[in-house]
């Protein structure tokens, strides 16, 4: 293979200056001392005495020239031509950049050690700090090494032997696999992003804040509890400013209009639960295209109870979910779409005795996991102002104060520009033929 590489360097790229420069540029890239390597005018044009620009040892400006000859045979004639080319390119380079630090010369003619030393000494007279010559043998050594085998195949058309393949993949196999994996990973990220953006146009059929406790608790350890979330939209959507939704104990609580309506006998999570979905709406939304919006005092807002629920009790609890949605079976406007919660703010309001048991919150919208908030990422503060939950609580229940839970840096924002929610349910595909089962 040594002989084949040497012969190809002599004549394989005859008259093809573009490929010659690309070959030399690729060889230079295998030398870690050089960086910021880029071609000048490989397709022709004034190049200022160099074919390649680079940086040596991180700081020193470097010019590289390519001096190949056709049918190289190391004759005195070819050596003389190469030495002349070296001096001409060096002079032109110094004329362009008098303070040039490094000069590199590539040739497919073999030079003796003394011949190269003489050229290096000549460059030092022009105040070049460092000069390096890649003659044919120097390039052959690089191309026949594992670092250069792919370059050799690309520009000289020399296939790798089985032994070379083993050496090449031993050197680069893991890096190649990582590049492939990263490439596919980036493609998958883009596809996931596109799928999410398309499906975010759907109505928000289900939005869940799932609270995970630090362990499984017996119902008697929980007793009365309150877990409500407030979703505040960035701007009104179909007249909706925000949504309040939550879950608590006592299945008859949605029916109560005052404290005396509550039956203490059925309080506590083991006796049943109830939930509510409220909307904070603009009662007289203004069409900014057709009406004068200068008098904002005319805008009125109100809380509308959208739905309530009741359920049986639980003997033990490890997770509790507060949720709302606009369903898939029969939908009555107004409603918001999944994309409408972009740039919204989510805040949780929970009774103090339950707060101490929280491990994490997970936000879920339709079939997507939006965000996970661990306890270390939370901030807590007593909320002395009476929280509008849309439900009645007794004086004794409210002695267990409301606590507002947010992110450690304040309100928890949902920003789709910063994250792509993860789809956790893959849709099934319909079978192919018309008669397939």
MARTIRO-106194 format. One record per residue (C-alpha): residue number from 1; y, x, z. Coordinates in steps of 0.02 Angstrom, whole numbers, padded with zeros to 5 digits. Example, Ala and Ser with C-alpha at 12.3 -4.5 7.8 and 13.67 -1.06 7.14 Angstrom:
2
+-----+--------+--------+--------+
|  nr |      v |      u |      w |
+-----+--------+--------+--------+
|   1 | -00225 |  00615 |  00390 |
|   2 | -00053 |  00684 |  00357 |
+-----+--------+--------+--------+
//
This chain:
437
+-----+--------+--------+--------+
|  nr |      v |      u |      w |
+-----+--------+--------+--------+
|   1 |  00000 |  00000 |  00000 |
|   2 |  00115 |  00149 |  00030 |
|   3 |  00099 |  00198 | -00153 |
|   4 |  00131 |  00020 | -00214 |
|   5 |  00288 |  00002 | -00108 |
|   6 |  00356 |  00168 | -00168 |
|   7 |  00325 |  00127 | -00351 |
|   8 |  00407 | -00045 | -00336 |
|   9 |  00561 |  00032 | -00256 |
|  10 |  00577 |  00149 | -00406 |
|  11 |  00589 |  00018 | -00541 |
|  12 |  00546 | -00161 | -00489 |
|  13 |  00728 | -00211 | -00469 |
|  14 |  00796 | -00117 | -00620 |
|  15 |  00963 | -00190 | -00679 |
|  16 |  00956 | -00325 | -00543 |
|  17 |  01102 | -00272 | -00434 |
|  18 |  01104 | -00437 | -00341 |
|  19 |  00924 | -00418 | -00280 |
|  20 |  00952 | -00235 | -00242 |
|  21 |  01097 | -00275 | -00125 |
|  22 |  01001 | -00418 | -00045 |
|  23 |  00853 | -00302 | -00015 |
|  24 |  00964 | -00172 |  00068 |
|  25 |  01054 | -00303 |  00172 |
|  26 |  00885 | -00368 |  00235 |
|  27 |  00827 | -00192 |  00278 |
|  28 |  00987 | -00159 |  00374 |
|  29 |  00958 | -00318 |  00475 |
|  30 |  00796 | -00244 |  00543 |
|  31 |  00898 | -00106 |  00625 |
|  32 |  00961 | -00178 |  00790 |
|  33 |  01104 | -00054 |  00797 |
|  34 |  01191 | -00152 |  00659 |
|  35 |  01261 | -00328 |  00676 |
|  36 |  01379 | -00449 |  00588 |
|  37 |  01298 | -00397 |  00423 |
|  38 |  01366 | -00484 |  00269 |
|  39 |  01375 | -00452 |  00080 |
|  40 |  01536 | -00415 | -00013 |
|  41 |  01529 | -00464 | -00198 |
|  42 |  01344 | -00463 | -00247 |
|  43 |  01381 | -00557 | -00409 |
|  44 |  01514 | -00434 | -00465 |
|  45 |  01696 | -00398 | -00434 |
|  46 |  01797 | -00265 | -00342 |
|  47 |  01709 | -00220 | -00181 |
|  48 |  01819 | -00083 | -00106 |
|  49 |  01683 |  00049 | -00111 |
|  50 |  01551 | -00049 | -00019 |
|  51 |  01423 | -00183 | -00055 |
|  52 |  01392 | -00234 |  00125 |
|  53 |  01502 | -00248 |  00279 |
|  54 |  01430 | -00228 |  00454 |
|  55 |  01467 | -00176 |  00632 |
|  56 |  01383 | -00025 |  00712 |
|  57 |  01341 | -00024 |  00898 |
|  58 |  01442 | -00181 |  00925 |
|  59 |  01615 | -00109 |  00890 |
|  60 |  01622 |  00015 |  00743 |
|  61 |  01672 | -00046 |  00571 |
|  62 |  01538 | -00005 |  00442 |
|  63 |  01539 |  00000 |  00252 |
|  64 |  01373 |  00007 |  00158 |
|  65 |  01352 |  00057 | -00025 |
|  66 |  01199 |  00036 | -00137 |
|  67 |  01161 |  00174 | -00264 |
|  68 |  00999 |  00133 | -00354 |
|  69 |  00949 |  00206 | -00523 |
|  70 |  00833 |  00131 | -00652 |
|  71 |  00658 |  00205 | -00666 |
|  72 |  00692 |  00324 | -00520 |
|  73 |  00591 |  00486 | -00533 |
|  74 |  00681 |  00605 | -00413 |
|  75 |  00733 |  00718 | -00556 |
|  76 |  00884 |  00832 | -00540 |
|  77 |  00976 |  00713 | -00657 |
|  78 |  00943 |  00563 | -00542 |
|  79 |  00985 |  00660 | -00386 |
|  80 |  01147 |  00719 | -00463 |
|  81 |  01192 |  00541 | -00511 |
|  82 |  01154 |  00476 | -00336 |
|  83 |  01257 |  00614 | -00251 |
|  84 |  01403 |  00575 | -00368 |
|  85 |  01387 |  00390 | -00329 |
|  86 |  01386 |  00429 | -00142 |
|  87 |  01548 |  00530 | -00152 |
|  88 |  01635 |  00403 | -00264 |
|  89 |  01591 |  00256 | -00152 |
|  90 |  01641 |  00354 |  00004 |
|  91 |  01810 |  00399 | -00073 |
|  92 |  01842 |  00219 | -00124 |
|  93 |  01791 |  00156 |  00048 |
|  94 |  01909 |  00278 |  00135 |
|  95 |  02046 |  00228 |  00015 |
|  96 |  02020 |  00048 |  00070 |
|  97 |  01995 |  00088 |  00255 |
|  98 |  02058 |  00262 |  00305 |
|  99 |  02002 |  00237 |  00485 |
| 100 |  01824 |  00190 |  00436 |
| 101 |  01699 |  00227 |  00575 |
| 102 |  01528 |  00220 |  00489 |
| 103 |  01466 |  00239 |  00310 |
| 104 |  01288 |  00192 |  00258 |
| 105 |  01214 |  00231 |  00087 |
| 106 |  01055 |  00158 |  00009 |
| 107 |  00966 |  00238 | -00138 |
| 108 |  00793 |  00223 | -00217 |
| 109 |  00793 |  00410 | -00253 |
| 110 |  00707 |  00524 | -00127 |
| 111 |  00819 |  00659 | -00055 |
| 112 |  00768 |  00811 |  00044 |
| 113 |  00824 |  00835 |  00222 |
| 114 |  00949 |  00970 |  00171 |
| 115 |  01019 |  00860 |  00031 |
| 116 |  01049 |  00718 |  00153 |
| 117 |  01125 |  00838 |  00281 |
| 118 |  01245 |  00901 |  00148 |
| 119 |  01302 |  00725 |  00106 |
| 120 |  01325 |  00683 |  00291 |
| 121 |  01427 |  00843 |  00312 |
| 122 |  01533 |  00794 |  00162 |
| 123 |  01569 |  00624 |  00242 |
| 124 |  01626 |  00706 |  00403 |
| 125 |  01765 |  00792 |  00305 |
| 126 |  01836 |  00619 |  00275 |
| 127 |  01838 |  00588 |  00463 |
| 128 |  01687 |  00472 |  00455 |
| 129 |  01617 |  00467 |  00631 |
| 130 |  01439 |  00425 |  00580 |
| 131 |  01346 |  00424 |  00415 |
| 132 |  01170 |  00369 |  00379 |
| 133 |  01070 |  00378 |  00217 |
| 134 |  00925 |  00262 |  00177 |
| 135 |  00833 |  00347 |  00034 |
| 136 |  00673 |  00281 | -00044 |
| 137 |  00555 |  00351 |  00087 |
| 138 |  00663 |  00285 |  00229 |
| 139 |  00662 |  00111 |  00150 |
| 140 |  00475 |  00121 |  00117 |
| 141 |  00437 |  00156 |  00300 |
| 142 |  00539 |  00003 |  00349 |
| 143 |  00460 | -00110 |  00218 |
| 144 |  00282 | -00059 |  00264 |
| 145 |  00312 | -00095 |  00448 |
| 146 |  00281 | -00269 |  00523 |
| 147 |  00470 | -00295 |  00531 |
| 148 |  00488 | -00268 |  00344 |
| 149 |  00332 | -00343 |  00266 |
| 150 |  00413 | -00512 |  00233 |
| 151 |  00561 | -00422 |  00149 |
| 152 |  00440 | -00321 |  00044 |
| 153 |  00351 | -00479 | -00013 |
| 154 |  00514 | -00570 | -00051 |
| 155 |  00599 | -00435 | -00154 |
| 156 |  00459 | -00323 | -00216 |
| 157 |  00322 | -00454 | -00236 |
| 158 |  00194 | -00357 | -00133 |
| 159 |  00069 | -00469 | -00045 |
| 160 |  00009 | -00428 |  00131 |
| 161 | -00166 | -00361 |  00152 |
| 162 | -00277 | -00438 |  00287 |
| 163 | -00238 | -00292 |  00401 |
| 164 | -00052 | -00312 |  00370 |
| 165 | -00062 | -00499 |  00398 |
| 166 | -00142 | -00468 |  00567 |
| 167 | -00006 | -00341 |  00611 |
| 168 |  00132 | -00456 |  00547 |
| 169 |  00077 | -00609 |  00645 |
| 170 |  00042 | -00505 |  00800 |
| 171 |  00225 | -00452 |  00790 |
| 172 |  00308 | -00612 |  00730 |
| 173 |  00182 | -00754 |  00751 |
| 174 |  00254 | -00822 |  00914 |
| 175 |  00433 | -00811 |  00848 |
| 176 |  00386 | -00901 |  00687 |
| 177 |  00300 | -01039 |  00784 |
| 178 |  00452 | -01058 |  00897 |
| 179 |  00566 | -01074 |  00745 |
| 180 |  00451 | -01206 |  00670 |
| 181 |  00443 | -01302 |  00834 |
| 182 |  00631 | -01293 |  00858 |
| 183 |  00658 | -01352 |  00680 |
| 184 |  00544 | -01501 |  00700 |
| 185 |  00621 | -01533 |  00870 |
| 186 |  00795 | -01540 |  00795 |
| 187 |  00735 | -01657 |  00658 |
| 188 |  00655 | -01770 |  00788 |
| 189 |  00816 | -01772 |  00889 |
| 190 |  00915 | -01828 |  00737 |
| 191 |  00787 | -01964 |  00697 |
| 192 |  00789 | -02024 |  00878 |
| 193 |  00978 | -02030 |  00873 |
| 194 |  00980 | -02129 |  00710 |
| 195 |  00850 | -02252 |  00775 |
| 196 |  00948 | -02279 |  00935 |
| 197 |  01114 | -02304 |  00846 |
| 198 |  01032 | -02432 |  00731 |
| 199 |  00947 | -02526 |  00873 |
| 200 |  01103 | -02521 |  00981 |
| 201 |  01173 | -02656 |  00866 |
| 202 |  01049 | -02779 |  00946 |
| 203 |  01099 | -02901 |  01083 |
| 204 |  01074 | -02831 |  01258 |
| 205 |  00918 | -02933 |  01296 |
| 206 |  00882 | -02838 |  01458 |
| 207 |  00981 | -02718 |  01566 |
| 208 |  00896 | -02652 |  01723 |
| 209 |  00951 | -02543 |  01867 |
| 210 |  00789 | -02487 |  01947 |
| 211 |  00807 | -02423 |  02125 |
| 212 |  00665 | -02313 |  02189 |
| 213 |  00648 | -02291 |  02377 |
| 214 |  00595 | -02129 |  02459 |
| 215 |  00427 | -02205 |  02506 |
| 216 |  00336 | -02371 |  02509 |
| 217 |  00404 | -02481 |  02649 |
| 218 |  00323 | -02628 |  02735 |
| 219 |  00424 | -02788 |  02710 |
| 220 |  00461 | -02795 |  02897 |
| 221 |  00547 | -02626 |  02885 |
| 222 |  00664 | -02693 |  02751 |
| 223 |  00702 | -02869 |  02811 |
| 224 |  00868 | -02928 |  02741 |
| 225 |  00931 | -02828 |  02593 |
| 226 |  01068 | -02835 |  02461 |
| 227 |  01065 | -02739 |  02297 |
| 228 |  01200 | -02780 |  02170 |
| 229 |  01268 | -02685 |  02020 |
| 230 |  01433 | -02701 |  01930 |
| 231 |  01444 | -02656 |  01746 |
| 232 |  01626 | -02639 |  01692 |
| 233 |  01652 | -02634 |  01504 |
| 234 |  01775 | -02516 |  01422 |
| 235 |  01858 | -02665 |  01337 |
| 236 |  01824 | -02853 |  01329 |
| 237 |  01677 | -02901 |  01221 |
| 238 |  01668 | -03084 |  01169 |
| 239 |  01785 | -03118 |  01313 |
| 240 |  01673 | -03028 |  01439 |
| 241 |  01757 | -02895 |  01547 |
| 242 |  01606 | -02850 |  01651 |
| 243 |  01444 | -02910 |  01728 |
| 244 |  01391 | -02925 |  01910 |
| 245 |  01204 | -02940 |  01938 |
| 246 |  01090 | -02914 |  02085 |
| 247 |  00946 | -02963 |  02194 |
| 248 |  00932 | -03005 |  02378 |
| 249 |  00815 | -03094 |  02500 |
| 250 |  00803 | -03282 |  02535 |
| 251 |  00746 | -03385 |  02383 |
| 252 |  00863 | -03530 |  02428 |
| 253 |  01021 | -03423 |  02432 |
| 254 |  01081 | -03472 |  02255 |
| 255 |  01092 | -03653 |  02313 |
| 256 |  01200 | -03614 |  02465 |
| 257 |  01386 | -03645 |  02454 |
| 258 |  01426 | -03600 |  02636 |
| 259 |  01345 | -03505 |  02779 |
| 260 |  01273 | -03660 |  02863 |
| 261 |  01172 | -03695 |  02705 |
| 262 |  01069 | -03539 |  02735 |
| 263 |  00901 | -03558 |  02820 |
| 264 |  00874 | -03403 |  02931 |
| 265 |  00689 | -03442 |  02939 |
| 266 |  00663 | -03388 |  02759 |
| 267 |  00771 | -03231 |  02766 |
| 268 |  00690 | -03062 |  02741 |
| 269 |  00607 | -02994 |  02584 |
| 270 |  00433 | -03050 |  02636 |
| 271 |  00488 | -03233 |  02627 |
| 272 |  00557 | -03226 |  02450 |
| 273 |  00696 | -03156 |  02342 |
| 274 |  00837 | -03221 |  02233 |
| 275 |  00952 | -03150 |  02102 |
| 276 |  01110 | -03189 |  02006 |
| 277 |  01199 | -03143 |  01845 |
| 278 |  01388 | -03165 |  01846 |
| 279 |  01511 | -03128 |  01708 |
| 280 |  01692 | -03077 |  01731 |
| 281 |  01774 | -03163 |  01583 |
| 282 |  01942 | -03183 |  01503 |
| 283 |  01962 | -03372 |  01508 |
| 284 |  02093 | -03376 |  01370 |
| 285 |  02058 | -03224 |  01261 |
| 286 |  02199 | -03172 |  01147 |
| 287 |  02172 | -03135 |  00964 |
| 288 |  02277 | -02980 |  00942 |
| 289 |  02287 | -03008 |  00754 |
| 290 |  02368 | -03179 |  00766 |
| 291 |  02455 | -03196 |  00934 |
| 292 |  02590 | -03109 |  01033 |
| 293 |  02507 | -02999 |  01166 |
| 294 |  02668 | -02936 |  01242 |
| 295 |  02654 | -03054 |  01393 |
| 296 |  02495 | -02998 |  01479 |
| 297 |  02530 | -03115 |  01627 |
| 298 |  02467 | -03257 |  01519 |
| 299 |  02291 | -03184 |  01518 |
| 300 |  02178 | -03269 |  01646 |
| 301 |  02011 | -03205 |  01710 |
| 302 |  01872 | -03293 |  01802 |
| 303 |  01695 | -03267 |  01867 |
| 304 |  01560 | -03370 |  01780 |
| 305 |  01384 | -03387 |  01848 |
| 306 |  01273 | -03359 |  01697 |
| 307 |  01104 | -03376 |  01781 |
| 308 |  01011 | -03370 |  01947 |
| 309 |  00830 | -03339 |  01993 |
| 310 |  00711 | -03354 |  02139 |
| 311 |  00543 | -03272 |  02169 |
| 312 |  00407 | -03254 |  02298 |
| 313 |  00416 | -03123 |  02435 |
| 314 |  00333 | -02954 |  02442 |
| 315 |  00228 | -02876 |  02579 |
| 316 |  00283 | -02700 |  02537 |
| 317 |  00418 | -02621 |  02429 |
| 318 |  00435 | -02455 |  02340 |
| 319 |  00550 | -02507 |  02197 |
| 320 |  00679 | -02645 |  02178 |
| 321 |  00762 | -02693 |  02014 |
| 322 |  00927 | -02782 |  01982 |
| 323 |  00938 | -02848 |  01805 |
| 324 |  01018 | -02966 |  01681 |
| 325 |  01003 | -03000 |  01496 |
| 326 |  01028 | -03124 |  01357 |
| 327 |  00845 | -03155 |  01315 |
| 328 |  00750 | -03160 |  01152 |
| 329 |  00694 | -03342 |  01148 |
| 330 |  00853 | -03447 |  01151 |
| 331 |  01023 | -03366 |  01159 |
| 332 |  01191 | -03450 |  01194 |
| 333 |  01352 | -03352 |  01168 |
| 334 |  01451 | -03265 |  01230 |
| 335 |  01346 | -03110 |  01251 |
| 336 |  01363 | -02923 |  01232 |
| 337 |  01268 | -02803 |  01123 |
| 338 |  01181 | -02645 |  01179 |
| 339 |  01316 | -02537 |  01098 |
| 340 |  01451 | -02630 |  01196 |
| 341 |  01404 | -02539 |  01357 |
| 342 |  01458 | -02373 |  01281 |
| 343 |  01596 | -02295 |  01391 |
| 344 |  01564 | -02426 |  01524 |
| 345 |  01559 | -02393 |  01712 |
| 346 |  01414 | -02439 |  01827 |
| 347 |  01432 | -02455 |  02017 |
| 348 |  01302 | -02512 |  02145 |
| 349 |  01339 | -02610 |  02305 |
| 350 |  01201 | -02606 |  02437 |
| 351 |  01183 | -02645 |  02621 |
| 352 |  01197 | -02491 |  02730 |
| 353 |  01022 | -02495 |  02806 |
| 354 |  00945 | -02494 |  02631 |
| 355 |  01056 | -02351 |  02569 |
| 356 |  00971 | -02226 |  02684 |
| 357 |  00806 | -02261 |  02598 |
| 358 |  00863 | -02233 |  02417 |
| 359 |  00781 | -02096 |  02314 |
| 360 |  00849 | -02131 |  02138 |
| 361 |  00918 | -02255 |  02012 |
| 362 |  00858 | -02273 |  01833 |
| 363 |  00959 | -02369 |  01703 |
| 364 |  00861 | -02459 |  01567 |
| 365 |  00929 | -02556 |  01419 |
| 366 |  00814 | -02653 |  01302 |
| 367 |  00673 | -02527 |  01267 |
| 368 |  00775 | -02373 |  01314 |
| 369 |  00791 | -02266 |  01468 |
| 370 |  00978 | -02231 |  01478 |
| 371 |  01003 | -02126 |  01632 |
| 372 |  00924 | -02068 |  01795 |
| 373 |  01028 | -02037 |  01951 |
| 374 |  00944 | -01940 |  02092 |
| 375 |  01008 | -01950 |  02270 |
| 376 |  01084 | -01776 |  02259 |
| 377 |  01195 | -01843 |  02120 |
| 378 |  01260 | -01993 |  02220 |
| 379 |  01412 | -02026 |  02327 |
| 380 |  01422 | -02162 |  02462 |
| 381 |  01568 | -02249 |  02544 |
| 382 |  01586 | -02402 |  02656 |
| 383 |  01660 | -02547 |  02560 |
| 384 |  01763 | -02645 |  02687 |
| 385 |  01835 | -02764 |  02558 |
| 386 |  01720 | -02914 |  02540 |
| 387 |  01617 | -02886 |  02384 |
| 388 |  01612 | -03034 |  02264 |
| 389 |  01425 | -03056 |  02240 |
| 390 |  01430 | -03240 |  02194 |
| 391 |  01314 | -03281 |  02339 |
| 392 |  01335 | -03331 |  02520 |
| 393 |  01284 | -03214 |  02661 |
| 394 |  01286 | -03250 |  02846 |
| 395 |  01400 | -03164 |  02970 |
| 396 |  01252 | -03076 |  03050 |
| 397 |  01189 | -03015 |  02880 |
| 398 |  01361 | -02944 |  02837 |
| 399 |  01359 | -02842 |  02998 |
| 400 |  01250 | -02729 |  02894 |
| 401 |  01400 | -02666 |  02795 |
| 402 |  01417 | -02655 |  02607 |
| 403 |  01408 | -02476 |  02541 |
| 404 |  01471 | -02428 |  02369 |
| 405 |  01359 | -02306 |  02276 |
| 406 |  01427 | -02203 |  02131 |
| 407 |  01399 | -02035 |  02050 |
| 408 |  01442 | -01879 |  02150 |
| 409 |  01599 | -01858 |  02044 |
| 410 |  01652 | -02039 |  02055 |
| 411 |  01608 | -02185 |  01943 |
| 412 |  01450 | -02169 |  01840 |
| 413 |  01496 | -02181 |  01656 |
| 414 |  01377 | -02225 |  01516 |
| 415 |  01428 | -02120 |  01366 |
| 416 |  01321 | -02127 |  01210 |
| 417 |  01425 | -01986 |  01135 |
| 418 |  01350 | -01869 |  01266 |
| 419 |  01170 | -01930 |  01270 |
| 420 |  01040 | -02018 |  01167 |
| 421 |  00938 | -02141 |  01272 |
| 422 |  00750 | -02116 |  01263 |
| 423 |  00643 | -02253 |  01187 |
| 424 |  00492 | -02280 |  01298 |
| 425 |  00404 | -02412 |  01193 |
| 426 |  00347 | -02369 |  01016 |
| 427 |  00337 | -02519 |  00899 |
| 428 |  00169 | -02558 |  00820 |
| 429 |  00149 | -02555 |  00632 |
| 430 |  00076 | -02700 |  00534 |
| 431 | -00087 | -02659 |  00445 |
| 432 | -00077 | -02618 |  00259 |
| 433 | -00161 | -02746 |  00146 |
| 434 | -00129 | -02933 |  00137 |
| 435 | -00304 | -02969 |  00201 |
| 436 | -00317 | -02828 |  00327 |
| 437 | -00347 | -02881 |  00506 |
+-----+--------+--------+--------+
//
